[in-house]
Each structure stands twice: as structure tokens, then as C-alpha cells.
Amino acid sequence: MEHFLCQRFGFDADGINVRLGLIGLSEPHSVQLSQELQTFVIRPNIDAIIDSFYEVLGRNPQFTEIVRSQSQFSRLKMTQRRYLLSLGEDFDTQQYFEERLRIGAVHQYVDVSLALYHSAYRLLQSLLIDNIPQELQSDPTHFRSLVQFIITITALDMSLTIETYYSDKVVSLERSIGSILDEGRALRRSLQTDSLTNLCSRAFAIEVLKEALPISQEKRRPLSVVMADLDHFKTINDQYGHLIGDKVLAAAASRLTYDSRDGDTIGRYGGEEFIMILDGTDIIDATQFAERIRSRMNADPFTVADLSIPVTISLGVAEAWDDDDAESLVARADRALYKAKAAGRDCVEAASAKGLPIDLVAES
């Protein structure tokens, strides 16, 4: 089969490799991710994805101006189904590139705007990500890899459709690709960040710990975890309301990061509880770090909506043992935290070194 559009735009084997490298689809595991996208995301959910896609587009005046009849709408749905069932399949071939280039050539006749292209691909990204099954989301590393693949494969398709439609406007193409990749990076950051406090998410912090812990154990380098909990935070929510409570929580998170160093990971563990991963830090230095946080937290009340709200914090510290995993290390830091709360709160407690007895205190 002749690939006329590929020839026109220089997409021979070398040209294809250049574009894949530019978009970020040259990694070996991209083929496996394309198979997972079809097997676990698209094929089981294709009807729901298409219905949602056109439900949103149907509210766009530009789209309704182009698609005026029900027959056109039905044909579009059939075309979209074929497109989705081929998304990512053999993406490194001339046939794949030719089909995407042809989409742009067809749309040239119906005057699809660049803004509508961008909106449609951004919408498709969101729908595909939303339909990633829970079993794949449970592995944060794998989940982020699949999200990254969805972002890059749709960026590739968008770049090729625009190639034919706006072939004389290279600057517009570069801006469009850059915009969609920037949005993709922002989306990845959102998966790693707690939206309220701008600290790391719990899942990301635990992943950091799982990666750092075996390295520190192999190199016999200290690593400590600090678990922290704002004292009597429920009282703040009950007295002032959850909106004020959220603002206090965000302000407290800012104080937590004041003494952090490059390489420290500070995350929101859940509710008003936080986790700090201090690589290269033994329990003595980690305890001093926790004490600085405690002092800074209660040094001045928080001023929120003309209210002056005092806040204290309790912290528990544990240093990694040679046979620790992430779960056991966090559990020991958490037990030290509960010991601090049982001791009256607004204090720091450190777990004992391995081999020494530790008085476990019941949760308060």
C-alpha cells in the first residue's frame, strides 16, 4: 500500500523514529503499555468512552455547527470507534502514521479549528485516564506509566492530524504539542501532589520510601521517617468549620516544609497526619528536625479569616533497620507518634534502636 501522506511529510523509517523520540514514545515498554491500554481501558469501556466524549462535544458550539444532522453524528461515532480500537496499535509503522495524517486531511474539508482539535484530544485523555481499572491504579508506578503513555500517544495522534491540516503553520503545531504535553506534565504532578496542602500525596511518599529504603540499607546509609499529627484538629473543624480547618491545614503544611532540605520528602498521609522521609538522616538528627517543626508550629497562632488559631503538633520518629520494609518502618514511627500523643501531645517521641526495649503506649 502506498503511503502518500507519509511520503509528503517525510515520514519514512527515520522520520517516524524522530517523531516518536520527540513525543517520547521510543521507550521499549511503550508497546506493552499500548497493549494494556487496549486490553484494560479501551475495549471494556469503549461505548461509555464514546458516549461521554460526544456528550461533552455536543455542548460545544463549534462542534454543533459542523455536525448538523443525526446521521452525521452516528457516522462520527462509528469512525470514533474504529479510531479508538486502533489507538496505540503498531504506532511505530507507516500505516499508523498514514491513517492519522489522513484524519487531518479529511478535517481540512470541514474546517475543524485548532481549538476544537485541542479540546477533543484533551477530553479524550481525561476519559481514558478515568477508565483505567482500579487494579492498575493500585500500583502507583505502573499507573503513572500508563497515564504517561495515554498522554504521549494522544499527543502523537494530535501532532499528525494537525500536520496535514495546518501543514503550513509549523509554529501552531509546535505550540499545540507543547501545550498538550504541558497539560500532561501538570496532570502527572497532580497524581503526585495533595491538592489541599501541595505536599506529596500519600501514595507518592510511600513510593519514594519504597525506592529509597533498599538503597540506604545496601549502602548502610541512615534513613528516618517522621510521622506527625496536628493536635485536636477535630476541635478546630467543629468550632470554626471545615473551610477554616482546610486553611489551617494548608498553613500548617507550609510550616512543615520550612526546615526541609533538598532530598527530604514531606507528604500528607491522610486527614491531619503527615509523613516525612529523611534520607541520609539518623534518628538523632531526625529527632532534632522534628523538634524544630514542633517549635515552629506552635510559635505563633495561625491567622485565618481574622481568627487567631493556636495549633500544636505531635511527632514520632523512627530510623530504618536493616530488615525494615516501608510498612514496618512507618508502623514504628506511627507507634512513636501515638506515644507522643499519649504523653500529652505537643512533643516528639523517638522509637528505640533495634535490640533495645520500647514501651509501647496504647493509642490515646
C-alpha positions in Angstrom: 0.0 0.0 0.0 1.3 3.4 -0.9 1.6 5.9 1.9 1.3 9.1 0.0 0.9 11.4 3.0 3.9 9.8 4.8 5.9 10.5 1.7 4.7 14.1 1.5 5.6 14.8 5.1 8.8 12.8 5.2 7.7 10.0 7.5 9.9 7.2 6.3 11.5 5.0 8.9 13.9 7.7 10.1 11.2 10.4 10.1 8.9 8.1 12.2 11.7 7.5 14.7 12.4 11.2 15.0 8.8 12.0 15.7 8.5 9.1 18.2 11.6 10.4 20.0 10.2 13.9 20.1 6.9 12.8 21.6 8.5 10.4 24.0 7.4 7.0 22.6 10.8 5.4 22.0 10.9 3.6 25.3 10.8 -0.3 25.0 7.9 -0.7 27.3 5.7 1.6 25.2 4.5 -1.4 23.2 3.4 -3.2 26.3 1.6 -0.1 27.6 -0.2 0.2 24.2 -1.5 -3.4 24.6 -2.6 -2.7 28.2 -4.4 0.5 27.0 -6.5 -1.6 24.5 -7.0 -4.6 26.7 -7.9 -3.0 30.1 -9.1 0.5 29.2 -10.5 0.9 25.7 -12.1 -2.4 24.7 -14.0 -3.0 28.0 -15.3 0.7 28.2 -15.4 1.8 24.5 -19.2 2.5 24.5 -19.1 4.6 27.7 -16.0 6.5 26.4 -17.6 7.3 23.1 -20.9 8.4 24.7 -19.2 10.6 27.2 -16.9 12.1 24.5 -19.8 13.2 22.3 -21.9 14.2 25.2 -19.3 16.8 26.1 -18.5 17.8 22.5 -22.2 18.2 21.8 -22.2 21.2 24.1 -19.5 22.9 22.1 -21.0 25.4 19.6 -18.1 24.8 17.1 -18.9 21.1 17.1 -22.6 21.5 16.6 -22.0 24.0 13.8 -20.1 21.3 12.0 -22.3 18.3 12.8 -25.8 19.3 12.0 -27.7 16.0 11.5 -28.2 12.8 13.4 -26.8 10.8 10.5 -23.6 12.7 10.6 -23.4 12.2 14.4 -23.9 8.4 14.0 -21.2 8.2 11.4 -18.9 10.1 13.6 -19.5 7.6 16.5 -18.6 4.7 14.2 -15.5 6.5 13.0 -14.5 7.2 16.6 -15.0 3.5 17.5 -12.6 2.5 14.7 -10.1 5.1 15.8 -10.2 4.1 19.5 -9.7 0.4 18.6 -6.6 1.4 16.7 -5.2 3.9 19.2 -1.6 2.9 20.0 -1.7 -0.3 17.9 1.6 -0.5 15.9 2.2 3.2 16.5 5.7 2.9 15.0 4.5 1.9 11.5 3.9 4.0 8.3 0.3 2.6 8.3 -0.4 4.1 11.7 1.1 7.5 10.7 -0.8 7.4 7.3 -4.2 6.9 9.0 -3.6 9.8 11.4 -2.4 12.1 8.7 -5.5 11.2 6.7 -7.7 12.2 9.5 -6.3 15.7 9.4 -6.7 15.8 5.6 -10.4 14.9 5.9 -11.0 17.5 8.6 -9.5 20.1 6.3 -12.7 20.0 4.3 -15.0 20.6 7.2 -12.9 23.4 8.8 -12.2 21.9 12.2 -10.5 24.6 14.3 -7.2 24.0 16.1 -9.0 24.9 19.4 -11.5 22.1 18.8 -8.7 19.7 18.0 -7.0 20.6 21.2 -10.2 20.4 23.3 -11.2 17.0 21.8 -7.8 15.4 22.4 -7.7 16.8 26.0 -11.1 15.4 26.6 -10.1 12.0 25.2 -7.1 11.9 27.5 -9.2 12.5 30.6 -11.8 9.9 29.6 -9.1 7.3 29.0 -7.4 8.0 32.3 -10.7 7.9 34.2 -11.3 4.4 32.8 -8.1 2.9 34.0 -9.3 0.0 36.2 -8.7 0.0 39.9 -6.3 -2.9 39.8 -3.9 -1.0 37.7 -4.3 2.2 39.8 -3.2 0.2 42.9 0.4 0.2 41.7 1.3 4.0 41.6 4.4 3.4 39.4 2.6 1.4 36.8 -0.4 3.7 37.0 1.7 6.8 36.2 3.4 4.9 33.4 0.1 4.2 31.8 -1.1 7.8 32.3 2.1 9.0 30.6 1.5 6.6 27.7 -2.0 7.9 27.2 -0.7 11.5 27.2 2.0 10.8 24.7 0.1 8.6 22.3 -2.7 11.2 22.1 -0.1 13.9 21.6 1.4 11.9 18.7 -2.0 11.5 17.1 -2.8 15.1 17.5 0.5 16.2 16.0 -0.1 14.0 12.9 -3.7 15.2 12.3 -2.5 18.8 12.6 0.4 18.0 10.3 -1.9 17.7 7.3 -4.5 20.3 8.4 -2.1 23.0 9.3 1.0 21.9 7.3 2.0 25.5 6.6 1.7 26.6 10.2 4.5 24.8 11.9 4.6 27.3 14.7 1.0 26.5 15.6 1.8 22.8 15.6 4.7 23.2 18.0 2.7 25.3 20.3 -0.2 22.8 20.3 2.1 19.9 21.0 3.9 21.9 23.7 0.5 22.8 25.3 -0.8 19.3 25.5 2.5 17.9 26.9 2.5 20.7 29.5 -1.0 19.7 30.5 0.2 16.1 30.6 3.0 17.1 32.9 0.6 19.1 35.1 -1.7 16.0 35.2 1.2 13.8 36.3 2.1 16.4 39.0 -1.5 16.3 40.3 -1.2 12.5 40.7 1.8 13.1 42.9 0.5 16.1 44.9 -2.1 16.5 47.6 -4.4 19.3 46.2 -5.1 20.9 49.5 -1.6 21.2 51.0 0.6 21.0 47.9 2.6 18.4 49.7 3.3 14.9 48.2 0.4 12.6 48.1 0.4 9.6 50.4 0.9 7.2 47.5 3.8 9.1 46.1 5.5 9.4 49.5 5.2 5.7 50.2 6.6 5.0 46.7 9.6 7.3 47.5 10.2 5.4 50.7 10.0 2.0 49.0 12.6 3.1 46.5 14.9 4.9 48.9 14.9 2.3 51.7 16.7 -0.6 50.0 19.3 1.8 48.6 20.0 3.2 52.1 20.2 -0.4 53.5 22.6 -1.5 50.8 24.8 1.5 51.3 24.4 1.4 55.1 23.3 5.0 55.0 20.8 6.1 57.6 17.2 6.9 56.8 14.5 8.1 59.1 10.7 8.6 58.9 8.8 11.1 60.9 5.0 10.8 61.4 3.2 13.9 62.6 -0.4 14.7 63.6 -1.9 18.1 64.3 -3.3 18.1 67.9 -7.0 18.3 68.5 -7.7 19.2 64.8 -11.2 17.9 65.1 -11.9 20.7 67.6 -10.8 23.3 65.0 -13.2 21.8 62.4 -16.0 21.6 64.9 -15.5 25.1 66.3 -14.8 27.0 63.0 -16.0 24.8 60.2 -14.2 22.7 57.6 -13.4 25.6 55.3 -11.4 27.3 58.1 -10.0 23.9 59.0 -8.7 23.3 55.5 -7.0 26.7 55.5 -5.3 25.9 58.8 -4.2 22.5 57.4 -2.7 24.2 54.3 -0.9 26.8 56.5 0.4 24.0 58.8 1.7 22.1 55.8 3.7 25.3 54.8 5.4 25.4 58.2 6.3 21.7 57.9 8.4 22.4 54.8 10.2 25.5 56.2 13.1 23.4 57.6 13.2 20.8 55.0 16.3 20.1 52.8 16.8 19.0 49.3 16.1 15.3 49.2 13.5 15.4 52.1 10.1 14.2 51.1 7.1 15.6 53.0 3.7 14.3 52.3 0.1 14.4 53.6 -0.5 10.9 54.9 -4.3 11.4 55.5 -6.6 13.9 57.3 -4.3 16.0 59.5 -1.5 13.4 59.6 1.8 13.9 57.7 4.8 11.8 56.8 8.4 13.0 56.4 11.1 10.8 54.8 14.6 12.0 55.7 17.2 10.2 53.6 20.7 10.2 55.0 19.5 11.2 58.4 19.9 9.2 61.6 17.5 9.2 64.5 19.3 11.9 66.4 19.2 14.4 63.6 15.7 13.3 62.6 14.5 13.9 66.2 16.1 17.4 66.2 14.4 18.1 62.9 11.1 17.0 64.3 11.7 19.2 67.4 12.3 22.3 65.1 9.0 21.5 63.4 7.2 21.3 66.7 8.6 24.6 67.9 7.8 26.4 64.7 4.3 25.0 64.6 3.3 26.4 68.0 5.5 29.5 67.9 2.7 31.7 66.6 -1.1 31.1 66.2 -2.4 30.8 62.6 -4.3 33.9 61.4 -7.1 32.7 59.2 -10.1 34.9 58.2 -9.3 37.3 61.1 -9.2 34.4 63.5 -6.2 33.6 65.7 -6.0 29.8 66.0 -3.2 28.2 68.0 -2.0 24.8 66.7 0.3 22.3 68.2 1.7 19.1 66.7 2.8 15.7 67.9 5.6 13.8 66.1 7.0 10.2 66.2 10.4 9.4 64.7 11.9 6.0 63.7 15.2 5.1 61.9 15.3 2.3 59.4 16.6 -1.1 60.5 18.5 -3.5 58.1 15.4 -5.7 57.8 12.8 -3.0 57.6 10.4 -2.6 54.7 8.4 0.6 54.2 5.4 -0.8 56.1 7.3 -1.8 59.2 9.3 1.5 59.3 6.2 3.6 59.0 4.5 1.5 61.7 7.3 2.1 64.2 7.2 5.8 63.5 3.4 5.8 63.9 3.7 4.0 67.3 6.2 6.6 68.4 3.6 9.3 67.3 0.9 7.7 69.4 3.3 7.6 72.3 3.8 11.4 71.9 0.0 11.9 71.8 -0.4 9.8 75.0 2.3 11.8 76.7 0.2 14.9 76.4 0.7 15.9 72.8 2.9 18.9 71.5 6.0 16.7 71.9 8.4 14.5 69.9 8.9 10.8 70.7 11.6 8.6 69.0 11.4 4.8 68.6 14.2 2.9 70.3 17.2 1.5 68.4 16.9 -2.1 67.4 17.5 -4.6 70.1 16.5 -2.3 72.9 13.1 -2.5 74.7 10.5 0.1 73.8 7.5 0.9 75.9 4.5 0.7 73.6 1.8 3.1 74.6 -1.8 2.5 73.8 -3.4 4.9 71.3 -4.9 7.9 73.0 
